[in-house]
Amino acid sequence: MASVSQKSLAIIGQGYVGLPLAMAAVQSGWTVIGLDNSASRVENLNQGQSPVEDISNETLANALKSGSYRASSNFEDISNADVVTICVPTPLNAKKEPDLSALRGATNSVAPFLKNGALLVSESTSYPGTLRNEVIPIVEKNRSTGTTQLFFATAPERVNPGDLVWNQKNTPRLVSGIDKESHEKALDFYGSICDAVISAETPEIAEAAKLLENTFRLVNIGLINEFTKLCGPAGIDINKVVTAAASKPYGFMPFRPGVGVGGHCIPVDPLYLTWWAKQNNLTSPMVELAEKTNSEMHKYVADRALKLVKSNKKKVRILLLGVAYKAGVSDVRETPVSHLREYLTHLGHVVEWIDPLVTSWENTNPTNDLKDFDVAIVAVNQPGLPIADLQGIGTPILDCTNSFSGQNGIENL
Ligand SMILES: NC(=O)c1ccc[n+]([C@@H]2O[C@H](COP(=O)([O-])OP(=O)(O)OC[C@H]3O[C@@H](n4cnc5c(N)ncnc54)[C@H](O)[C@@H]3O)[C@@H](O)[C@H]2O)c1
């Protein structure tokens, strides 16, 4: 562990990224103030209610009890922080273009309160040039006149919510400072929390690397989804194909088909890339095609599920199993299952859902009656799905997650 000469940290945004970072920093000896502009989130945090699955209420309560952590919505509270990290959402707007309003807003809010010599790090995912051309100019415009020197770095977050193996500590952290001193301070800071810190030569390399990581996933998932549509009609199980191909010890990495891509990263970050390309009068057709392939996958899934219906009814009852954006989380934002439900409903069918981790989804509640469904679709393999009960009553099941391969009454996508 690197030596920590400065121990006061402010983290802007206490969500899937900011809160785990706060807890990891507390464990590494930092005193942390978690800033969030949601008053209710701040109140819950200070009462020991964690909003994210990766942090238990117990971990949060211990951090609060130790006096090393508290949440606040008052930006003045960052004025003692030696390091300030920004972990706010960078979603897409209605036109599917980058929406940096939260990042700009957070930067604006911290700028007047940064103390002299503070290091400001952007962890939010964005296109290359964001630190240099967005974050720094906002700070320069709004900083207090008393601050003669500030330091800036980018360290795109790689957290994978629900991952039991990889976390803030053991995931290598990519870091780059705007200048040599900023770089060293950022390496020192992350070295105090993470097992491995990787230097990127420029912030733009680090920012582009983050987009590459998630675009790589989008494109490969797109390829497998395309392959699925080729294999399905030929009666070939794509998952068995992937498993067979993955026996090659080099040059292949298994990706699995599914309802589509979900979450805040894989469906979003590649569109930051395509947008950035357009700003530079360039295009990225491969990424655009992968995005289109994945975003149309729900139609293929619907088609396959409807083929399992035993009756000739025009209007069938369909049960969706698992609606969060991925297994193990309760988060339904950007879930591809929404498109599947919309599509099936649009075709005139009745769609109900169950997800043991989700209590409410798009203003609807889960069903607790398993009877009389013509087909069920495992969209996300959440823990505790009533698979055995559905098998018991003979409901045909399409499994889009390759979790129940070979089981009675269950067909793989
Ligand atoms: N969730 C992931 O799996 C993941 C993984 C890697 C990177 N990222 C990136 O990390 C960033 C944060 O994502 P997240 O998933 O933690 O978001 P989140 O929605 O879980 O949490 C963001 C928090 O920021 C708060 N917030 C929004 N605007 C604010 C402002 N102006 N000032 C203070 N607080 C504000 C929100 O109230 C919320 O609590 C994004 O850029 C995202 O792309 C996310």
The ligand as an ORCA input file, in Angstrom:
! r2SCAN-3c Opt
* xyz 0 1
  N     -22.918      1.349    -12.221
  C     -21.909      0.761    -12.829
  O     -21.860     -0.444    -12.986
  C     -20.735      1.576    -13.336
  C     -19.532      0.913    -13.627
  C     -18.453      1.660    -14.077
  C     -18.610      3.025    -14.288
  N     -19.797      3.643    -14.039
  C     -19.890      5.076    -14.255
  O     -19.812      5.714    -12.991
  C     -20.605      6.905    -12.987
  C     -21.600      6.853    -11.837
  O     -22.501      5.787    -12.055
  P     -23.362      5.095    -10.902
  O     -23.815      3.803    -11.448
  O     -22.633      5.126     -9.608
  O     -24.602      6.094    -10.806
  P     -25.774      6.020     -9.719
  O     -26.967      6.554    -10.398
  O     -25.826      4.687     -9.060
  O     -25.297      7.064     -8.600
  C     -25.036      8.395     -8.886
  C     -25.347      9.247     -7.672
  O     -24.986     10.594     -7.997
  C     -25.964     11.460     -7.476
  N     -25.898     12.705     -8.248
  C     -26.360     12.963     -9.488
  N     -26.047     14.207     -9.862
  C     -25.374     14.755     -8.826
  C     -24.798     16.038     -8.600
  N     -24.840     16.989     -9.539
  N     -24.219     16.264     -7.418
  C     -24.166     15.307     -6.459
  N     -24.688     14.069     -6.628
  C     -25.287     13.805     -7.787
  C     -27.275     10.691     -7.610
  O     -28.239     11.176     -6.693
  C     -26.822      9.270     -7.285
  O     -26.948      8.969     -5.912
  C     -21.234      6.985    -14.374
  O     -20.413      7.766    -15.198
  C     -21.206      5.552    -14.841
  O     -21.190      5.453    -16.238
  C     -20.864      2.949    -13.538
*
